[in-house]
Amino acid sequence: MDLFEKVRNYSRGKEILNTSLFPYYRAIEENNGPIVKMDGKTVIMAGSNNYHGLSHDERVIEAATTAIKKYGVSNNGCRLHNGTLDLHEQLEEKLAKFVGKEAALTYTTGYQTNQGAIVPLIGRKDLIFSDRDNHNSIVQATLISRGMFLNKNQIVRYKHNDMNHLTRCLRQAPMDAGKLIVSDGVFSMSGAIVDLPNMVRAAKEVGARIMLDDAHSIGIIGKSGAGTASHYGLDDEVDMIMGTFSKSFGSIGGFVAGSKELIHYLKYTSPAHIFSASLPAAQAAATMASIDILLAEPERMEKLQTLANRLRKGLQSLGYRVPEGFVPIIPVILGDDMLVFKTWGALMEHGVFTNAAVSPGVPEGHQLLRICLMSTHEEEHIDSILEAFSKVKNSILVS
């Protein structure tokens, strides 16, 4: 059989590929934060993870521009050899302080960070306990770890945010096995927050370590946006905090923070760190500028939560299935692939861009439109989004 037969036979999405219903790979022609231009039309961007609009902040742009002029557009080397800049060291010190850990290590992407942090820690007899709704980067990292030893029992996937199930799984594990619990802090599709207090109790009972993916938590919850552990007041109970720069920091890249011993170990054992070109200077400088802005302007977080609460309540009042919460990720659950596509297309006609999530990216019956707000949105943007959803409700969803 030809290896590429699967390529020729792949047909998913082709029936709507060239229609106004196709929601993927839509090019942005101009980007002004909460407002973008797509297909020559101005629309409200209600699907960006640029939670504080910092990728367009003049202070962040200036920091990135200055760094490019000093260091160039790329470092052309890995951190181990010629790719370490003084900016990397400054950024790592700032990140560690921001999330309340001893040290931090940067990676070139957030996706890469989860692989780079998890894989080096997992040996032949170690176990990973992973939430079933974790981000794909965590899932892939666990699969790589398992593949290293061909051990199908090395990964335990517990029910989503179910700490009773996690506790049972931990108790059934061999006492002499190393145990790593990995979970999103804020889950990227639902906006749900991990039940960290009960996770900590379960981990302490068996001596397990905890790693949180705070990609959608940092800049959103916790003291000054320090993330999930800070939100619960459990900073000292989480062993590893992973974060990205492509969300609240408006840049790109990722990091893991923890003890000095842990970071030293990862610096010399993490293939994703050692064998990748290092984070460009512009992204490092932009991230540092963004951290300074978030620390100096806490009102951004307050505004974001206010906007998210208003939109969530408004959508619920229109009759949409929207879970409770307070983070700026607002899922509108529609439960059917084609209904998601039709609703997405209708919203675009009314000038609102959202993210379409269908199976298998979300469970069957939970297909949804995901809204992500920015603190640079204004009240009139929320009004327009609600108006668009109201019009769609009175056309597509009732027909």
C-alpha positions in Angstrom: 0.0 0.0 0.0 1.2 3.5 -0.9 2.0 5.5 2.2 0.3 8.5 0.6 -3.0 6.7 0.0 -4.4 8.3 3.2 -3.4 11.7 1.7 -5.4 11.1 -1.5 -8.4 9.8 0.4 -8.5 12.6 3.0 -11.8 14.4 2.4 -12.9 16.0 5.7 -14.0 19.6 5.2 -13.8 19.5 1.4 -17.6 19.9 1.1 -17.4 23.4 2.6 -13.8 24.3 1.8 -14.6 26.9 -0.7 -17.8 28.3 0.9 -18.4 31.1 3.4 -18.9 28.5 6.1 -15.3 27.3 6.2 -13.8 28.8 9.4 -10.1 27.8 9.1 -7.0 29.4 7.6 -8.9 32.7 7.0 -6.2 35.3 6.2 -6.1 38.5 8.3 -5.2 41.4 6.0 -5.0 44.1 8.7 -4.7 43.6 12.4 -5.7 46.4 14.8 -6.3 44.3 17.9 -10.0 44.0 18.6 -10.7 45.0 15.0 -9.3 43.2 12.0 -9.8 43.0 8.2 -10.6 39.7 6.6 -11.8 39.2 3.0 -11.7 42.9 2.6 -14.3 43.3 5.4 -13.8 44.9 8.9 -14.8 42.5 11.7 -14.6 42.3 15.5 -11.9 39.8 16.5 -13.6 37.7 19.2 -11.2 34.8 18.8 -7.7 36.0 19.7 -5.6 34.8 22.6 -3.9 38.2 22.7 -5.8 38.8 25.9 -4.5 42.2 26.7 -3.8 43.4 23.1 -0.1 43.8 24.0 1.1 42.7 20.6 -0.1 46.2 19.4 1.0 48.2 22.4 3.5 50.8 21.3 5.8 50.1 24.3 6.0 46.4 23.4 6.6 47.2 19.7 9.4 49.7 20.6 11.1 47.1 22.9 11.0 44.5 20.1 12.2 47.0 17.5 15.1 48.1 19.7 16.1 44.5 20.3 16.1 43.7 16.5 18.4 46.6 15.9 20.8 45.4 18.5 20.7 41.6 18.1 19.2 41.0 14.6 16.1 39.1 13.7 17.5 35.6 14.7 20.1 34.2 17.0 21.0 31.3 14.5 22.0 28.9 17.3 20.8 26.9 20.2 21.0 28.1 23.8 23.7 25.5 24.6 26.2 27.0 22.2 25.9 30.4 20.5 22.2 31.1 21.0 22.1 32.5 24.6 21.6 36.3 24.8 21.7 38.4 28.0 18.0 39.1 27.2 17.2 35.4 27.7 18.8 35.5 31.1 17.0 38.7 32.1 13.7 37.3 30.8 14.1 34.1 32.8 14.8 35.9 36.0 11.8 38.2 35.4 9.5 35.2 34.6 10.6 33.3 37.7 9.8 36.3 39.9 6.5 36.8 38.2 5.2 33.3 38.9 6.9 33.0 42.3 9.5 30.3 41.5 13.3 30.1 41.9 14.2 29.9 38.3 12.8 29.6 34.8 13.8 28.3 31.3 12.6 29.6 28.0 11.7 27.7 24.9 11.0 28.9 21.3 7.3 27.9 21.3 4.7 27.1 24.0 3.9 23.7 22.3 7.6 22.9 22.4 7.8 23.8 26.1 5.4 21.1 27.3 7.4 18.4 25.4 10.7 19.9 26.6 9.6 19.9 30.3 7.8 16.5 30.5 9.9 14.2 28.3 13.2 14.5 30.2 11.5 13.8 33.6 9.8 10.5 32.7 11.9 7.4 33.1 11.1 3.7 32.5 9.2 3.2 35.9 7.6 6.7 36.1 4.0 7.5 35.5 2.1 10.5 34.1 -1.4 11.3 35.3 -3.0 13.6 32.7 -6.4 15.2 32.6 -8.4 14.0 29.6 -9.1 17.5 28.5 -5.4 18.6 28.5 -3.9 20.6 25.6 -2.6 18.6 22.6 1.0 19.6 23.4 0.7 17.7 26.7 -0.9 14.7 25.1 1.9 14.6 22.5 4.5 14.9 25.2 3.1 12.0 27.1 3.0 9.9 23.9 6.7 10.6 23.3 7.5 9.6 26.8 5.6 6.3 26.4 7.2 5.7 23.1 10.6 5.9 24.5 10.0 2.8 26.6 7.0 1.2 24.7 5.1 1.1 28.0 1.4 1.4 27.4 0.7 1.7 31.2 2.9 4.7 31.6 0.1 7.2 31.0 -3.0 7.4 33.2 -5.7 9.7 31.8 -8.1 10.7 34.6 -11.6 12.1 34.1 -11.7 15.8 33.4 -11.1 17.8 36.5 -12.3 14.8 38.6 -10.0 14.7 41.6 -11.8 11.7 43.1 -10.9 9.7 40.0 -7.4 11.1 40.1 -7.0 10.1 43.8 -8.1 6.5 43.0 -5.7 6.3 40.1 -2.8 7.5 42.2 -3.6 5.1 45.0 -3.6 2.2 42.5 -0.2 3.1 41.2 3.0 1.3 42.4 4.4 3.0 45.5 8.0 3.0 44.0 7.0 4.7 40.8 7.7 8.4 40.2 4.5 10.2 39.6 3.8 13.4 37.7 0.3 15.0 37.6 -0.1 17.3 34.5 -3.1 19.6 34.0 -4.1 22.7 32.3 -4.6 25.5 34.8 -7.4 27.1 32.7 -8.7 24.7 30.0 -8.4 26.2 26.6 -11.7 25.1 25.2 -14.1 25.3 28.2 -12.4 28.1 30.3 -12.8 25.8 33.3 -10.2 26.2 36.1 -8.5 23.2 37.5 -9.6 22.0 41.0 -6.1 22.6 42.4 -6.8 22.4 46.1 -8.1 18.8 45.8 -5.3 18.0 43.3 -2.7 19.1 45.9 -4.3 16.9 48.6 -4.3 13.9 46.2 -0.7 14.5 45.2 0.6 14.8 48.8 -1.0 11.5 49.8 1.3 9.6 47.4 4.2 12.0 47.0 3.4 13.0 43.4 4.7 16.1 41.7 2.4 18.7 40.0 2.9 20.5 36.7 0.4 23.1 35.5 0.1 24.4 32.0 -0.8 28.0 32.7 -0.9 29.2 29.0 -4.4 30.5 29.5 -4.0 31.4 33.2 -1.1 33.8 33.2 -2.2 37.4 32.9 -5.7 36.3 33.6 -6.0 35.0 37.1 -3.9 35.2 40.3 -2.0 38.1 41.9 -0.9 40.4 39.1 -1.8 37.6 36.7 0.6 35.1 38.2 -1.6 32.2 37.3 -3.5 29.3 38.8 -1.4 28.5 41.9 -1.5 32.2 42.8 -5.3 32.3 42.3 -5.7 29.6 44.9 -2.9 30.8 47.2 -1.0 27.5 46.6 2.1 28.8 45.0 4.4 26.5 47.0 2.4 23.4 46.3 2.9 23.4 42.5 6.3 22.0 41.4 6.3 23.2 37.8 4.5 26.1 36.0 4.5 26.2 32.3 3.5 29.3 30.4 3.4 30.8 26.9 4.2 34.2 25.5 1.6 34.0 22.7 -1.4 34.8 25.0 -1.3 37.5 27.6 2.2 38.6 26.7 1.4 39.3 23.1 4.6 37.7 21.8 5.6 34.1 21.0 7.6 31.5 22.9 7.2 29.5 26.2 8.8 28.8 29.6 8.8 26.5 32.5 9.5 27.6 36.0 10.3 25.7 39.2 13.2 25.1 41.6 16.8 25.9 40.6 17.6 22.2 40.6 14.8 21.4 38.2 15.7 24.2 35.8 19.4 23.2 35.9 18.4 19.6 35.1 16.2 20.6 32.1 18.9 22.9 30.7 21.1 19.9 30.1 18.6 17.1 29.5 15.7 18.7 27.5 16.1 18.0 23.7 13.4 20.6 22.8 15.6 23.2 24.5 19.0 22.0 23.6 18.4 21.2 19.9 16.3 24.2 18.9 17.3 27.7 17.8 16.7 30.0 20.7 14.0 32.6 21.2 14.6 35.6 19.0 15.6 38.8 20.7 12.5 40.7 19.6 10.2 38.1 21.3 12.3 38.1 24.5 12.3 41.9 24.7 8.5 42.1 23.8 7.7 39.6 26.6 9.7 41.6 29.2 7.9 44.8 28.2 4.5 43.0 28.5 5.3 41.7 32.0 6.2 45.2 33.1 2.9 46.6 31.7 0.8 43.9 33.4 2.5 44.6 36.7 2.0 48.4 36.3 -1.6 48.2 35.0 -3.7 45.7 37.0 -6.8 47.4 35.8 -6.4 45.5 32.5 -7.3 42.2 34.3 -10.3 43.8 36.0 -11.6 45.2 32.8 -11.2 41.9 31.0 -13.1 40.0 33.7 -15.9 42.6 33.6 -16.2 42.4 29.8 -16.2 38.6 29.9 -18.9 38.5 32.6 -21.1 40.9 30.7 -20.8 38.9 27.4 -21.3 35.5 29.2 -24.5 36.7 30.9 -25.7 38.3 27.7 -25.3 35.1 25.7 -27.0 33.1 28.4 -29.9 35.5 28.4 -30.3 35.0 24.7 -30.7 31.3 25.4 -27.3 30.0 24.3 -25.6 27.1 26.2 -22.8 28.9 27.9 -21.1 27.5 31.1 -20.5 29.7 34.1 -17.0 31.1 34.6 -15.1 34.4 34.8 -12.1 34.0 32.5 -12.2 35.5 29.0 -12.7 32.1 27.3 -16.4 31.8 26.6 -17.6 28.6 24.9 -20.9 28.7 23.1 -21.9 25.0 22.9 -23.9 24.1 19.8 -23.4 20.3 19.8 -23.2 19.7 16.0 -20.4 20.2 13.4 -22.6 21.7 10.7 -24.5 23.9 13.1 -21.1 25.3 14.3 -20.1 26.0 10.7 -23.4 27.7 9.8 -23.4 29.8 12.9 -19.8 30.8 12.4 -20.5 31.8 8.8 -23.6 33.8 9.9 -21.7 35.6 12.6 -19.0 36.6 10.1 -21.7 38.0 7.9 -22.6 40.2 10.9 -18.9 41.2 11.4 -17.9 39.0 14.3 -15.0 36.4 14.1 -15.1 33.5 16.5 -13.2 30.2 16.7 -15.0 27.0 15.5 -14.2 23.8 17.5 -15.6 20.5 16.2 -15.0 16.9 16.9 -12.5 15.3 17.5 -11.1 18.6 18.9 -13.9 18.6 21.4 -16.1 15.7 22.4 -19.1 14.7 20.2 -22.1 16.7 21.4 -19.9 19.5 22.7 -19.0 21.2 19.4 -18.8 24.9 20.0 -17.8 28.4 19.1 -15.1 29.7 21.3 -15.0 33.4 22.1 -11.8 34.9 23.5 -12.0 38.5 24.7 -9.2 41.1 25.1 -9.0 43.9 27.6 -8.7 46.3 24.6 -12.3 45.4 23.6 -14.8 48.1 24.5 -18.4 48.0 25.7 -19.6 48.8 22.1 -17.7 45.7 20.9 -19.6 43.5 23.4 -22.9 45.1 22.3 -22.1 44.3 18.6 -21.2 40.7 19.5 -24.4 40.2 21.4 -26.4 41.8 18.6 -24.8 39.4 16.1 -25.6 36.4 18.2 -29.1 37.6 18.7 -29.7 37.9 14.9 -28.2 34.5 14.3 -30.4 33.0 17.1 -33.5 34.4 15.3 -32.4 33.0 11.9 -30.3 29.8 11.8 -30.9 28.4 15.2 -34.7 28.6 15.1 -35.1 27.5 11.5 
